[in-house]
Amino acid sequence: MFPRTLAALALSASILSTSGSPTPALVNPCAAVHIIAARASTEAPGAGIIGALVQQVQGQSTQTVSTSNVDYPALLNPYASSAAEGTAATKTLLTYQANSCPDQKIVLVGYSQGAQIIGDAVAGGGGGSLGAEIAPVPLYIANRVVALVQMGDPRRSRGKSYNKGTGTNQGLFPRSASQEYSATLQPRIVSFCDSGDLFCDGSFELGDIHTTYLERYQTTATNFILTQIGG
């Protein structure tokens, strides 16, 4: 299963790796809103394709919106250690932002492996084929997140209130009960996954389903974030 998974991931990554990144907002250190973006596997350093969502929020919000990107390997192989490093880096960014700007509204967005690591940062990561378990940030830090948007999350679990899209199955590494999001965070999350996505839905990969979530859901995700941050 895992070799097939890596091969499929590599196919999707070849499409994702050609995308660009958003331009960071030129605002003071404590803008009203801060968005932390995590790119997909094999994308060049920066926000990757999820950066288009960041840019749209920056362009439509009535508030000042700053942004930073998770600096991590984003490798397919070894995947587990790459995700672990990404989770640690996200925890560091989130903790720094929460402590430095106590009144700031924080948003997390991630695509594919990036979606996994932003989730792991606030709910815990690792376990099983993903290696040693990783503790999340403290609850008071996690609850500073007002919106969390995932696209193609390999840790998706079925039947959750925050699941969006046509997918009905679990991802490749479904989140365990001990790593579930807090009751406070769950209404602040949207996780997009469609049928035909091997990574988040565990179904046979159909075309470019995994690489095209922004084409189908970018506006929906933008509106969700704008609602969560208050415009």
PyRosetta script that sets phi, psi and omega in degrees:
from pyrosetta import init, pose_from_sequence

init()
pose = pose_from_sequence("MFPRTLAALALSASILSTSGSPTPALVNPCAAVHIIAARASTEAPGAGIIGALVQQVQGQSTQTVSTSNVDYPALLNPYASSAAEGTAATKTLLTYQANSCPDQKIVLVGYSQGAQIIGDAVAGGGGGSLGAEIAPVPLYIANRVVALVQMGDPRRSRGKSYNKGTGTNQGLFPRSASQEYSATLQPRIVSFCDSGDLFCDGSFELGDIHTTYLERYQTTATNFILTQIGG")
pose.set_psi(1, -47.0)
pose.set_omega(1, -173.9)
pose.set_phi(2, -66.8)
pose.set_psi(2, -42.9)
pose.set_omega(2, 176.4)
pose.set_phi(3, -58.7)
pose.set_psi(3, -40.6)
pose.set_omega(3, 178.9)
pose.set_phi(4, -63.5)
pose.set_psi(4, -38.5)
pose.set_omega(4, 178.9)
pose.set_phi(5, -60.6)
pose.set_psi(5, -46.4)
pose.set_omega(5, -179.1)
pose.set_phi(6, -63.6)
pose.set_psi(6, -37.4)
pose.set_omega(6, 179.8)
pose.set_phi(7, -65.2)
pose.set_psi(7, -42.8)
pose.set_omega(7, 179.3)
pose.set_phi(8, -67.3)
pose.set_psi(8, -40.1)
pose.set_omega(8, 176.8)
pose.set_phi(9, -60.7)
pose.set_psi(9, -40.6)
pose.set_omega(9, -179.1)
pose.set_phi(10, -63.1)
pose.set_psi(10, -38.5)
pose.set_omega(10, 178.9)
pose.set_phi(11, -62.5)
pose.set_psi(11, -46.3)
pose.set_omega(11, 179.4)
pose.set_phi(12, -68.0)
pose.set_psi(12, -37.4)
pose.set_omega(12, -178.0)
pose.set_phi(13, -63.4)
pose.set_psi(13, -32.1)
pose.set_omega(13, -179.9)
pose.set_phi(14, -64.0)
pose.set_psi(14, -27.0)
pose.set_omega(14, 176.9)
pose.set_phi(15, -80.5)
pose.set_psi(15, -44.1)
pose.set_omega(15, -177.2)
pose.set_phi(16, -64.3)
pose.set_psi(16, -32.8)
pose.set_omega(16, -170.9)
pose.set_phi(17, -68.7)
pose.set_psi(17, -8.8)
pose.set_omega(17, -178.6)
pose.set_phi(18, -90.6)
pose.set_psi(18, -0.5)
pose.set_omega(18, -172.5)
pose.set_phi(19, -90.8)
pose.set_psi(19, 161.2)
pose.set_omega(19, -176.2)
pose.set_phi(20, -97.4)
pose.set_psi(20, -169.4)
pose.set_omega(20, -175.8)
pose.set_phi(21, -129.0)
pose.set_psi(21, 157.6)
pose.set_omega(21, 179.2)
pose.set_phi(22, -77.3)
pose.set_psi(22, 160.5)
pose.set_omega(22, 173.7)
pose.set_phi(23, -86.6)
pose.set_psi(23, 123.1)
pose.set_omega(23, 179.9)
pose.set_phi(24, -57.1)
pose.set_psi(24, 141.9)
pose.set_omega(24, 179.3)
pose.set_phi(25, -69.8)
pose.set_psi(25, 136.4)
pose.set_omega(25, 178.8)
pose.set_phi(26, -89.7)
pose.set_psi(26, 85.0)
pose.set_omega(26, -177.6)
pose.set_phi(27, -131.9)
pose.set_psi(27, 171.3)
pose.set_omega(27, 179.0)
pose.set_phi(28, -68.9)
pose.set_psi(28, 166.8)
pose.set_omega(28, -172.8)
pose.set_phi(29, -57.4)
pose.set_psi(29, -24.1)
pose.set_omega(29, 179.7)
pose.set_phi(30, -120.7)
pose.set_psi(30, 71.8)
pose.set_omega(30, 171.7)
pose.set_phi(31, -63.0)
pose.set_psi(31, 164.1)
pose.set_omega(31, -179.8)
pose.set_phi(32, -62.2)
pose.set_psi(32, -32.9)
pose.set_omega(32, -177.5)
pose.set_phi(33, -132.9)
pose.set_psi(33, 142.9)
pose.set_omega(33, 174.3)
pose.set_phi(34, -131.0)
pose.set_psi(34, 129.6)
pose.set_omega(34, 179.6)
pose.set_phi(35, -109.4)
pose.set_psi(35, 125.0)
pose.set_omega(35, 174.2)
pose.set_phi(36, -101.9)
pose.set_psi(36, 122.9)
pose.set_omega(36, -176.1)
pose.set_phi(37, -113.6)
pose.set_psi(37, 139.2)
pose.set_omega(37, 179.1)
pose.set_phi(38, -123.9)
pose.set_psi(38, 120.2)
pose.set_omega(38, -174.9)
pose.set_phi(39, -76.6)
pose.set_psi(39, 167.7)
pose.set_omega(39, 178.5)
pose.set_phi(40, -82.9)
pose.set_psi(40, 171.2)
pose.set_omega(40, 179.8)
pose.set_phi(41, -57.1)
pose.set_psi(41, 136.7)
pose.set_omega(41, 175.6)
pose.set_phi(42, 69.8)
pose.set_psi(42, -0.7)
pose.set_omega(42, 175.8)
pose.set_phi(43, -69.9)
pose.set_psi(43, 152.4)
pose.set_omega(43, 178.1)
pose.set_phi(44, -64.5)
pose.set_psi(44, 152.7)
pose.set_omega(44, 178.7)
pose.set_phi(45, -51.1)
pose.set_psi(45, 141.9)
pose.set_omega(45, -174.3)
pose.set_phi(46, 131.4)
pose.set_psi(46, -154.9)
pose.set_omega(46, -179.5)
pose.set_phi(47, -90.7)
pose.set_psi(47, -19.3)
pose.set_omega(47, -176.3)
pose.set_phi(48, 70.0)
pose.set_psi(48, -157.7)
pose.set_omega(48, -175.3)
pose.set_phi(49, -67.3)
pose.set_psi(49, -24.3)
pose.set_omega(49, 178.0)
pose.set_phi(50, -66.3)
pose.set_psi(50, -14.5)
pose.set_omega(50, 177.0)
pose.set_phi(51, -61.2)
pose.set_psi(51, -25.2)
pose.set_omega(51, 177.1)
pose.set_phi(52, -63.6)
pose.set_psi(52, -35.1)
pose.set_omega(52, 176.4)
pose.set_phi(53, -67.1)
pose.set_psi(53, -43.0)
pose.set_omega(53, 178.2)
pose.set_phi(54, -58.9)
pose.set_psi(54, -46.7)
pose.set_omega(54, -179.2)
pose.set_phi(55, -61.7)
pose.set_psi(55, -39.4)
pose.set_omega(55, -179.1)
pose.set_phi(56, -66.9)
pose.set_psi(56, -40.8)
pose.set_omega(56, 177.2)
pose.set_phi(57, -63.5)
pose.set_psi(57, -44.6)
pose.set_omega(57, 178.2)
pose.set_phi(58, -58.8)
pose.set_psi(58, -38.0)
pose.set_omega(58, -177.4)
pose.set_phi(59, -75.5)
pose.set_psi(59, -26.6)
pose.set_omega(59, -174.5)
pose.set_phi(60, -104.3)
pose.set_psi(60, -18.3)
pose.set_omega(60, -179.2)
pose.set_phi(61, -72.2)
pose.set_psi(61, 147.0)
pose.set_omega(61, 175.4)
pose.set_phi(62, -87.0)
pose.set_psi(62, -0.4)
pose.set_omega(62, -177.2)
pose.set_phi(63, -108.4)
pose.set_psi(63, 168.1)
pose.set_omega(63, 171.9)
pose.set_phi(64, -75.4)
pose.set_psi(64, 133.8)
pose.set_omega(64, -176.3)
pose.set_phi(65, -131.8)
pose.set_psi(65, 113.0)
pose.set_omega(65, 175.1)
pose.set_phi(66, -98.9)
pose.set_psi(66, 168.7)
pose.set_omega(66, -177.3)
pose.set_phi(67, -150.6)
pose.set_psi(67, 152.6)
pose.set_omega(67, 172.6)
pose.set_phi(68, -144.0)
pose.set_psi(68, 159.0)
pose.set_omega(68, -177.1)
pose.set_phi(69, -116.4)
pose.set_psi(69, 142.8)
pose.set_omega(69, 178.0)
pose.set_phi(70, -71.9)
pose.set_psi(70, 124.8)
pose.set_omega(70, 178.8)
pose.set_phi(71, -94.6)
pose.set_psi(71, 104.4)
pose.set_omega(71, -178.8)
pose.set_phi(72, -151.9)
pose.set_psi(72, 166.7)
pose.set_omega(72, -173.0)
pose.set_phi(73, -62.7)
pose.set_psi(73, -37.1)
pose.set_omega(73, -177.1)
pose.set_phi(74, 55.3)
pose.set_psi(74, 44.6)
pose.set_omega(74, -178.4)
pose.set_phi(75, -94.7)
pose.set_psi(75, 151.3)
pose.set_omega(75, 171.5)
pose.set_phi(76, -84.2)
pose.set_psi(76, -33.1)
pose.set_omega(76, -177.4)
pose.set_phi(77, -145.6)
pose.set_psi(77, 111.5)
pose.set_omega(77, 7.0)
pose.set_phi(78, -82.7)
pose.set_psi(78, 125.9)
pose.set_omega(78, -175.8)
pose.set_phi(79, -73.3)
pose.set_psi(79, -46.3)
pose.set_omega(79, -173.8)
pose.set_phi(80, -60.1)
pose.set_psi(80, -44.4)
pose.set_omega(80, -179.3)
pose.set_phi(81, -70.8)
pose.set_psi(81, -33.0)
pose.set_omega(81, 176.0)
pose.set_phi(82, -63.0)
pose.set_psi(82, -46.0)
pose.set_omega(82, 179.1)
pose.set_phi(83, -64.5)
pose.set_psi(83, -37.8)
pose.set_omega(83, 178.9)
pose.set_phi(84, -63.8)
pose.set_psi(84, -43.1)
pose.set_omega(84, 177.9)
pose.set_phi(85, -64.9)
pose.set_psi(85, -37.9)
pose.set_omega(85, 178.1)
pose.set_phi(86, -65.9)
pose.set_psi(86, -39.3)
pose.set_omega(86, 177.3)
pose.set_phi(87, -63.3)
pose.set_psi(87, -44.9)
pose.set_omega(87, 179.0)
pose.set_phi(88, -62.1)
pose.set_psi(88, -42.2)
pose.set_omega(88, -179.8)
pose.set_phi(89, -66.1)
pose.set_psi(89, -38.8)
pose.set_omega(89, 177.9)
pose.set_phi(90, -65.4)
pose.set_psi(90, -42.6)
pose.set_omega(90, 178.0)
pose.set_phi(91, -58.7)
pose.set_psi(91, -42.0)
pose.set_omega(91, -179.9)
pose.set_phi(92, -64.5)
pose.set_psi(92, -47.5)
pose.set_omega(92, 179.5)
pose.set_phi(93, -61.0)
pose.set_psi(93, -46.8)
pose.set_omega(93, -177.6)
pose.set_phi(94, -63.6)
pose.set_psi(94, -44.3)
pose.set_omega(94, -179.9)
pose.set_phi(95, -64.2)
pose.set_psi(95, -43.7)
pose.set_omega(95, 178.6)
pose.set_phi(96, -60.4)
pose.set_psi(96, -46.6)
pose.set_omega(96, -177.2)
pose.set_phi(97, -64.6)
pose.set_psi(97, -43.1)
pose.set_omega(97, -179.4)
pose.set_phi(98, -63.8)
pose.set_psi(98, -40.1)
pose.set_omega(98, -179.0)
pose.set_phi(99, -77.6)
pose.set_psi(99, -33.4)
pose.set_omega(99, -177.2)
pose.set_phi(100, -77.3)
pose.set_psi(100, -31.3)
pose.set_omega(100, -175.5)
pose.set_phi(101, -131.6)
pose.set_psi(101, 79.6)
pose.set_omega(101, -172.3)
pose.set_phi(102, -63.1)
pose.set_psi(102, -19.6)
pose.set_omega(102, -179.4)
pose.set_phi(103, -102.1)
pose.set_psi(103, 2.8)
pose.set_omega(103, -175.2)
pose.set_phi(104, -80.3)
pose.set_psi(104, 145.4)
pose.set_omega(104, 173.8)
pose.set_phi(105, -91.6)
pose.set_psi(105, 126.3)
pose.set_omega(105, -174.3)
pose.set_phi(106, -109.5)
pose.set_psi(106, 135.4)
pose.set_omega(106, 179.9)
pose.set_phi(107, -122.6)
pose.set_psi(107, 138.0)
pose.set_omega(107, 175.2)
pose.set_phi(108, -116.1)
pose.set_psi(108, 132.0)
pose.set_omega(108, 175.4)
pose.set_phi(109, -133.4)
pose.set_psi(109, 141.8)
pose.set_omega(109, -179.7)
pose.set_phi(110, -156.1)
pose.set_psi(110, 151.1)
pose.set_omega(110, -178.5)
pose.set_phi(111, -121.0)
pose.set_psi(111, 127.2)
pose.set_omega(111, 176.2)
pose.set_phi(112, 58.1)
pose.set_psi(112, -117.6)
pose.set_omega(112, 177.4)
pose.set_phi(113, -58.7)
pose.set_psi(113, -32.4)
pose.set_omega(113, 175.7)
pose.set_phi(114, -64.5)
pose.set_psi(114, -37.0)
pose.set_omega(114, 176.2)
pose.set_phi(115, -64.4)
pose.set_psi(115, -39.0)
pose.set_omega(115, 178.9)
pose.set_phi(116, -63.0)
pose.set_psi(116, -46.2)
pose.set_omega(116, -171.9)
pose.set_phi(117, -73.2)
pose.set_psi(117, -30.0)
pose.set_omega(117, 176.6)
pose.set_phi(118, -70.6)
pose.set_psi(118, -33.6)
pose.set_omega(118, 175.0)
pose.set_phi(119, -68.2)
pose.set_psi(119, -43.0)
pose.set_omega(119, -179.9)
pose.set_phi(120, -64.1)
pose.set_psi(120, -32.0)
pose.set_omega(120, -178.6)
pose.set_phi(121, -64.0)
pose.set_psi(121, -33.6)
pose.set_omega(121, -176.7)
pose.set_phi(122, -102.2)
pose.set_psi(122, -11.9)
pose.set_omega(122, -177.4)
pose.set_phi(123, -129.1)
pose.set_psi(123, -7.8)
pose.set_omega(123, -179.4)
pose.set_phi(124, 105.5)
pose.set_psi(124, 143.6)
pose.set_omega(124, -177.2)
pose.set_phi(125, -131.4)
pose.set_psi(125, -174.9)
pose.set_omega(125, 178.8)
pose.set_phi(126, 72.6)
pose.set_psi(126, -171.5)
pose.set_omega(126, -177.0)
pose.set_phi(127, 99.6)
pose.set_psi(127, 141.7)
pose.set_omega(127, 179.4)
pose.set_phi(128, 62.3)
pose.set_psi(128, -133.3)
pose.set_omega(128, -178.5)
pose.set_phi(129, -70.0)
pose.set_psi(129, -9.0)
pose.set_omega(129, 177.8)
pose.set_phi(130, -88.4)
pose.set_psi(130, 2.1)
pose.set_omega(130, 175.9)
pose.set_phi(131, 91.0)
pose.set_psi(131, -159.9)
pose.set_omega(131, -176.9)
pose.set_phi(132, -59.9)
pose.set_psi(132, 144.1)
pose.set_omega(132, 178.3)
pose.set_phi(133, -67.7)
pose.set_psi(133, 145.4)
pose.set_omega(133, -177.3)
pose.set_phi(134, -120.7)
pose.set_psi(134, 126.5)
pose.set_omega(134, 179.7)
pose.set_phi(135, -71.4)
pose.set_psi(135, 146.7)
pose.set_omega(135, 176.2)
pose.set_phi(136, -79.3)
pose.set_psi(136, 175.1)
pose.set_omega(136, 171.6)
pose.set_phi(137, -63.4)
pose.set_psi(137, 159.1)
pose.set_omega(137, 176.4)
pose.set_phi(138, -56.3)
pose.set_psi(138, 152.1)
pose.set_omega(138, -175.6)
pose.set_phi(139, -57.8)
pose.set_psi(139, -36.6)
pose.set_omega(139, -178.3)
pose.set_phi(140, -67.8)
pose.set_psi(140, -26.1)
pose.set_omega(140, 174.1)
pose.set_phi(141, -77.7)
pose.set_psi(141, -46.7)
pose.set_omega(141, -179.7)
pose.set_phi(142, -57.9)
pose.set_psi(142, -39.0)
pose.set_omega(142, -176.9)
pose.set_phi(143, -75.0)
pose.set_psi(143, -3.5)
pose.set_omega(143, 172.0)
pose.set_phi(144, -75.1)
pose.set_psi(144, -16.5)
pose.set_omega(144, 179.9)
pose.set_phi(145, -75.1)
pose.set_psi(145, 121.0)
pose.set_omega(145, -178.6)
pose.set_phi(146, -95.7)
pose.set_psi(146, -17.3)
pose.set_omega(146, 177.3)
pose.set_phi(147, -153.4)
pose.set_psi(147, 138.1)
pose.set_omega(147, 178.1)
pose.set_phi(148, -136.0)
pose.set_psi(148, 119.8)
pose.set_omega(148, -176.7)
pose.set_phi(149, -118.7)
pose.set_psi(149, 124.4)
pose.set_omega(149, 178.7)
pose.set_phi(150, -119.6)
pose.set_psi(150, 142.5)
pose.set_omega(150, 174.4)
pose.set_phi(151, -129.1)
pose.set_psi(151, 117.1)
pose.set_omega(151, 178.8)
pose.set_phi(152, 69.8)
pose.set_psi(152, 43.0)
pose.set_omega(152, -176.5)
pose.set_phi(153, -72.5)
pose.set_psi(153, 117.5)
pose.set_omega(153, 178.6)
pose.set_phi(154, -64.9)
pose.set_psi(154, -13.4)
pose.set_omega(154, -179.5)
pose.set_phi(155, -100.3)
pose.set_psi(155, 15.5)
pose.set_omega(155, -179.8)
pose.set_phi(156, -60.5)
pose.set_psi(156, 137.7)
pose.set_omega(156, 174.3)
pose.set_phi(157, -113.6)
pose.set_psi(157, 145.3)
pose.set_omega(157, -176.9)
pose.set_phi(158, -74.3)
pose.set_psi(158, 154.9)
pose.set_omega(158, 171.0)
pose.set_phi(159, 76.7)
pose.set_psi(159, 16.9)
pose.set_omega(159, -178.7)
pose.set_phi(160, -91.4)
pose.set_psi(160, 147.3)
pose.set_omega(160, -176.7)
pose.set_phi(161, -63.7)
pose.set_psi(161, -25.2)
pose.set_omega(161, -177.1)
pose.set_phi(162, -90.6)
pose.set_psi(162, -2.2)
pose.set_omega(162, 178.2)
pose.set_phi(163, -71.9)
pose.set_psi(163, 133.8)
pose.set_omega(163, 177.4)
pose.set_phi(164, -129.8)
pose.set_psi(164, 154.0)
pose.set_omega(164, -179.6)
pose.set_phi(165, 105.8)
pose.set_psi(165, -174.6)
pose.set_omega(165, -174.1)
pose.set_phi(166, -93.2)
pose.set_psi(166, -7.0)
pose.set_omega(166, -179.6)
pose.set_phi(167, -66.2)
pose.set_psi(167, 141.1)
pose.set_omega(167, -179.8)
pose.set_phi(168, -124.7)
pose.set_psi(168, -5.0)
pose.set_omega(168, -177.9)
pose.set_phi(169, -103.5)
pose.set_psi(169, -175.2)
pose.set_omega(169, 178.1)
pose.set_phi(170, -95.4)
pose.set_psi(170, 161.1)
pose.set_omega(170, 176.5)
pose.set_phi(171, -77.7)
pose.set_psi(171, -176.1)
pose.set_omega(171, -178.3)
pose.set_phi(172, -65.4)
pose.set_psi(172, -33.2)
pose.set_omega(172, -177.9)
pose.set_phi(173, -129.6)
pose.set_psi(173, 67.5)
pose.set_omega(173, -173.0)
pose.set_phi(174, -56.4)
pose.set_psi(174, 142.9)
pose.set_omega(174, -178.7)
pose.set_phi(175, -66.9)
pose.set_psi(175, 131.0)
pose.set_omega(175, -180.0)
pose.set_phi(176, -77.2)
pose.set_psi(176, 164.2)
pose.set_omega(176, -179.6)
pose.set_phi(177, -60.7)
pose.set_psi(177, -32.7)
pose.set_omega(177, -179.1)
pose.set_phi(178, -74.7)
pose.set_psi(178, -10.8)
pose.set_omega(178, 179.3)
pose.set_phi(179, -118.2)
pose.set_psi(179, 28.1)
pose.set_omega(179, 178.6)
pose.set_phi(180, -75.9)
pose.set_psi(180, 152.7)
pose.set_omega(180, 177.6)
pose.set_phi(181, -67.6)
pose.set_psi(181, 149.8)
pose.set_omega(181, -179.5)
pose.set_phi(182, -66.3)
pose.set_psi(182, 159.5)
pose.set_omega(182, 177.8)
pose.set_phi(183, -61.0)
pose.set_psi(183, -30.7)
pose.set_omega(183, 177.4)
pose.set_phi(184, -68.4)
pose.set_psi(184, -41.4)
pose.set_omega(184, -176.2)
pose.set_phi(185, -77.1)
pose.set_psi(185, -33.7)
pose.set_omega(185, -171.0)
pose.set_phi(186, -52.5)
pose.set_psi(186, -42.7)
pose.set_omega(186, 178.3)
pose.set_phi(187, -70.4)
pose.set_psi(187, -8.8)
pose.set_omega(187, -178.3)
pose.set_phi(188, -98.8)
pose.set_psi(188, 8.0)
pose.set_omega(188, -174.4)
pose.set_phi(189, -115.2)
pose.set_psi(189, 140.7)
pose.set_omega(189, 163.1)
pose.set_phi(190, -130.5)
pose.set_psi(190, 131.1)
pose.set_omega(190, -178.2)
pose.set_phi(191, -126.2)
pose.set_psi(191, 108.8)
pose.set_omega(191, -174.8)
pose.set_phi(192, -89.3)
pose.set_psi(192, 130.6)
pose.set_omega(192, 178.3)
pose.set_phi(193, -155.3)
pose.set_psi(193, 131.1)
pose.set_omega(193, 179.9)
pose.set_phi(194, -114.0)
pose.set_psi(194, 153.0)
pose.set_omega(194, 174.9)
pose.set_phi(195, -58.6)
pose.set_psi(195, 140.1)
pose.set_omega(195, -176.8)
pose.set_phi(196, 96.4)
pose.set_psi(196, 5.6)
pose.set_omega(196, 177.0)
pose.set_phi(197, -105.3)
pose.set_psi(197, 110.2)
pose.set_omega(197, -178.9)
pose.set_phi(198, -58.3)
pose.set_psi(198, -36.8)
pose.set_omega(198, -167.9)
pose.set_phi(199, -78.3)
pose.set_psi(199, -44.3)
pose.set_omega(199, -178.7)
pose.set_phi(200, -99.5)
pose.set_psi(200, -19.3)
pose.set_omega(200, -176.1)
pose.set_phi(201, -114.5)
pose.set_psi(201, -8.3)
pose.set_omega(201, 178.3)
pose.set_phi(202, 65.0)
pose.set_psi(202, 16.5)
pose.set_omega(202, -178.7)
pose.set_phi(203, -104.8)
pose.set_psi(203, 167.3)
pose.set_omega(203, -178.4)
pose.set_phi(204, -60.5)
pose.set_psi(204, 131.2)
pose.set_omega(204, -176.1)
pose.set_phi(205, -66.3)
pose.set_psi(205, 122.0)
pose.set_omega(205, 179.3)
pose.set_phi(206, -109.2)
pose.set_psi(206, 110.8)
pose.set_omega(206, 177.3)
pose.set_phi(207, 56.3)
pose.set_psi(207, -131.6)
pose.set_omega(207, -175.7)
pose.set_phi(208, -110.8)
pose.set_psi(208, 34.2)
pose.set_omega(208, -179.1)
pose.set_phi(209, -52.0)
pose.set_psi(209, -45.6)
pose.set_omega(209, -173.3)
pose.set_phi(210, -67.8)
pose.set_psi(210, -27.3)
pose.set_omega(210, -173.5)
pose.set_phi(211, -98.4)
pose.set_psi(211, 2.4)
pose.set_omega(211, -171.5)
pose.set_phi(212, -124.5)
pose.set_psi(212, 26.5)
pose.set_omega(212, -179.7)
pose.set_phi(213, -62.9)
pose.set_psi(213, -35.2)
pose.set_omega(213, -178.9)
pose.set_phi(214, -63.8)
pose.set_psi(214, -32.3)
pose.set_omega(214, 178.2)
pose.set_phi(215, -63.5)
pose.set_psi(215, -32.0)
pose.set_omega(215, -176.0)
pose.set_phi(216, -97.8)
pose.set_psi(216, -29.5)
pose.set_omega(216, -168.0)
pose.set_phi(217, -128.8)
pose.set_psi(217, 5.0)
pose.set_omega(217, -176.3)
pose.set_phi(218, -60.8)
pose.set_psi(218, -44.7)
pose.set_omega(218, -179.4)
pose.set_phi(219, -65.9)
pose.set_psi(219, -41.6)
pose.set_omega(219, 177.2)
pose.set_phi(220, -60.5)
pose.set_psi(220, -44.4)
pose.set_omega(220, 179.5)
pose.set_phi(221, -65.4)
pose.set_psi(221, -41.3)
pose.set_omega(221, 178.4)
pose.set_phi(222, -60.7)
pose.set_psi(222, -46.8)
pose.set_omega(222, -179.1)
pose.set_phi(223, -63.7)
pose.set_psi(223, -35.9)
pose.set_omega(223, 177.1)
pose.set_phi(224, -62.8)
pose.set_psi(224, -47.7)
pose.set_omega(224, 179.6)
pose.set_phi(225, -62.1)
pose.set_psi(225, -44.6)
pose.set_omega(225, -179.5)
pose.set_phi(226, -61.2)
pose.set_psi(226, -38.2)
pose.set_omega(226, 177.0)
pose.set_phi(227, -65.0)
pose.set_psi(227, -43.4)
pose.set_omega(227, -177.2)
pose.set_phi(228, -66.8)
pose.set_psi(228, -33.7)
pose.set_omega(228, -178.2)
pose.set_phi(229, -92.1)
pose.set_psi(229, -7.5)
pose.set_omega(229, 178.1)
pose.set_phi(230, 89.1)
pose.set_psi(230, 31.9)
pose.set_omega(230, 176.5)
pose.set_phi(231, 97.0)
pose.dump_pdb("model.pdb")
